Amino acid sequence: MRVLVACEYSGAVRDAFAALGHDAMSCDLLPSDAPHGKHYKGDVFDIIGEGWDLMVAHPPCTHLAVSGARWFKDKRAEQAEGLEFVRRLMDAPIPRIAIENPISIISSRIRKPDQIIQPWQFGHGETKATCLWLKNLPKLTPTDIVEGREARIHKLPPSPDRWKIRSATYQGIANAMAQQWGNV
């Protein structure tokens, strides 16, 4: 299966699919953090029509996530641009699509998510509600429900890399995507 992982610089989801034998490529405006694996540095719409079977997309949430609601009044243009980007990803000519984002205005401006998952359902003792908007894909089934749930990501102190840490995909979720959607 040919898998495009849009807006991913970490390589976590790409590498999970590749480990199962899929032809997987990540794409982001940033270079990949992972030294190995296929990565296109550039605009996802440059390669979106290249015959992919599945796309997992992580559009930027900076102007969409409700965690930043106190700044929404000053971000109307950025929000409109972000929502249009999400719509274009959802409308991509790819048979199976998953859009991943935190709780955001996508739910009220485009449509409700098909599923909301938590890292603690996939082997990580943390809370971080993650929405999935799905096209021709089943909901993810939890793989390893753990105790000791903590909002570690929410409590991160300010730092130059805070945005990067907050946006990383948990490996348990990446593995579940590859294992469960790689067989669809």
C-alpha positions as CSV (number, residue, x, y, z in Angstrom):
1,M,0.0,0.0,0.0
2,R,1.2,3.5,-0.8
3,V,0.9,5.7,2.2
4,L,1.3,9.5,2.4
5,V,1.8,11.0,5.9
6,A,1.1,14.7,5.4
7,C,2.4,17.4,7.7
8,E,4.7,15.1,9.5
9,Y,8.4,15.9,10.1
10,S,9.0,13.3,12.9
11,G,8.6,10.2,10.8
12,A,6.7,8.3,13.5
13,V,3.6,7.4,11.5
14,R,5.6,7.0,8.2
15,D,8.1,4.6,9.9
16,A,5.3,2.6,11.5
17,F,3.8,1.9,8.1
18,A,7.2,1.3,6.5
19,A,8.0,-1.2,9.2
20,L,5.0,-3.3,8.1
21,G,6.2,-3.3,4.5
22,H,4.2,-0.4,3.1
23,D,5.6,2.2,0.7
24,A,5.3,5.2,3.1
25,M,6.4,8.8,2.6
26,S,6.1,11.7,5.0
27,C,5.7,15.3,3.8
28,D,6.2,18.6,5.5
29,L,7.6,22.0,5.0
30,L,10.3,21.1,7.5
31,P,13.0,18.5,7.0
32,S,12.4,15.1,8.6
33,D,13.7,14.5,12.1
34,A,14.2,10.8,11.3
35,P,17.5,10.2,9.5
36,H,16.0,7.3,7.4
37,G,12.8,6.9,5.4
38,K,11.2,8.7,2.5
39,H,10.4,12.3,3.1
40,Y,9.3,15.1,0.8
41,K,10.2,18.6,2.0
42,G,7.7,20.9,0.5
43,D,4.0,21.5,-0.1
44,V,1.8,18.4,0.3
45,F,-0.3,19.5,-2.7
46,D,2.7,19.1,-4.9
47,I,2.5,15.3,-4.5
48,I,-1.0,14.6,-3.3
49,G,-2.2,13.3,-6.7
50,E,0.5,10.7,-7.1
51,G,-1.6,7.6,-6.6
52,W,-1.7,7.2,-2.8
53,D,-3.9,4.5,-1.3
54,L,-4.0,6.1,2.1
55,M,-3.2,9.5,3.6
56,V,-2.8,10.3,7.3
57,A,-2.6,14.0,7.7
58,H,-1.6,16.1,10.7
59,P,-2.5,19.7,9.6
60,P,-1.1,22.5,11.7
61,C,-3.3,23.2,14.7
62,T,-1.8,26.5,15.8
63,H,-4.8,28.6,14.7
64,L,-7.5,25.9,15.0
65,A,-7.1,24.2,18.4
66,V,-9.5,25.4,21.1
67,S,-6.6,25.5,23.5
68,G,-5.8,28.8,21.9
69,A,-9.4,30.1,21.9
70,R,-8.5,33.3,23.8
71,W,-6.6,34.5,20.7
72,F,-9.3,33.5,18.2
73,K,-10.6,37.1,17.7
74,D,-7.2,38.1,16.4
75,K,-6.7,35.0,14.1
76,R,-9.7,35.1,11.8
77,A,-7.7,35.2,8.6
78,E,-5.3,32.5,9.8
79,Q,-8.2,30.3,10.9
80,A,-9.9,30.7,7.5
81,E,-6.7,29.7,5.8
82,G,-6.2,26.7,8.2
83,L,-9.8,25.5,7.6
84,E,-9.4,25.7,3.8
85,F,-6.2,23.7,4.1
86,V,-8.1,21.0,6.1
87,R,-10.9,21.0,3.5
88,R,-8.4,20.5,0.7
89,L,-6.8,17.6,2.5
90,M,-10.3,16.0,3.2
91,D,-11.2,16.4,-0.5
92,A,-7.9,14.9,-1.8
93,P,-8.1,12.2,-4.5
94,I,-7.1,9.5,-2.1
95,P,-9.5,6.6,-1.3
96,R,-8.7,6.4,2.4
97,I,-8.0,9.5,4.5
98,A,-7.5,10.2,8.2
99,I,-7.1,13.8,9.4
100,E,-5.7,14.1,13.0
101,N,-5.9,17.2,15.1
102,P,-6.6,18.2,18.7
103,I,-10.1,19.4,19.8
104,S,-10.5,22.3,17.4
105,I,-12.8,24.5,15.3
106,I,-12.7,21.9,12.6
107,S,-15.6,20.2,14.6
108,S,-17.8,23.3,14.4
109,R,-16.8,24.7,11.0
110,I,-16.4,21.6,8.9
111,R,-17.8,18.6,10.7
112,K,-17.6,16.6,14.0
113,P,-14.8,14.1,14.2
114,D,-15.5,10.4,13.7
115,Q,-13.5,9.5,16.8
116,I,-11.6,11.0,19.7
117,I,-8.7,9.0,21.0
118,Q,-6.3,9.3,24.0
119,P,-2.7,8.3,24.3
120,W,-3.6,6.1,27.4
121,Q,-5.6,3.9,25.1
122,F,-2.4,3.0,23.2
123,G,0.2,2.4,25.9
124,H,1.1,5.9,27.0
125,G,0.0,7.1,30.5
126,E,-1.0,10.5,29.4
127,T,-4.1,12.5,28.4
128,K,-4.3,14.4,25.1
129,A,-7.6,14.3,23.3
130,T,-6.9,13.7,19.6
131,C,-9.7,13.9,17.0
132,L,-9.8,11.8,13.9
133,W,-11.8,12.6,10.8
134,L,-12.0,9.4,8.7
135,K,-12.8,8.6,5.1
136,N,-13.2,4.9,4.3
137,L,-11.3,3.9,7.4
138,P,-12.5,2.2,10.6
139,K,-12.2,3.8,14.0
140,L,-9.0,2.8,15.8
141,T,-9.4,0.1,18.4
142,P,-7.4,0.7,21.6
143,T,-4.4,-1.6,21.9
144,D,-3.0,-1.1,25.4
145,I,-5.1,0.8,28.0
146,V,-2.9,2.0,30.8
147,E,-3.4,3.7,34.2
148,G,-1.5,6.7,35.6
149,R,-3.0,9.2,33.2
150,E,-1.5,12.6,33.3
151,A,-1.8,15.8,31.2
152,R,2.0,16.0,30.7
153,I,1.7,17.7,27.3
154,H,-0.7,20.4,28.6
155,K,1.7,21.1,31.5
156,L,4.9,21.6,29.5
157,P,6.7,24.8,30.4
158,P,7.6,27.3,27.7
159,S,10.6,26.4,25.6
160,P,11.8,26.8,22.0
161,D,10.8,23.2,21.3
162,R,7.5,23.2,23.1
163,W,5.5,23.3,19.8
164,K,7.5,20.3,18.5
165,I,7.0,18.2,21.6
166,R,3.3,19.0,21.7
167,S,2.7,18.0,18.1
168,A,4.6,14.7,18.1
169,T,2.5,11.6,17.5
170,Y,2.7,9.0,20.3
171,Q,4.4,5.8,19.0
172,G,1.5,3.6,20.2
173,I,-1.0,5.6,18.2
174,A,1.3,5.5,15.1
175,N,1.7,1.7,15.5
176,A,-2.1,1.3,15.8
177,M,-2.7,3.3,12.7
178,A,-0.3,1.2,10.7
179,Q,-1.5,-2.1,12.1
180,Q,-5.2,-1.4,11.8
181,W,-5.4,0.8,8.7
182,G,-2.6,-0.9,6.8
183,N,-4.8,-3.9,6.3
184,V,-7.9,-2.1,5.1
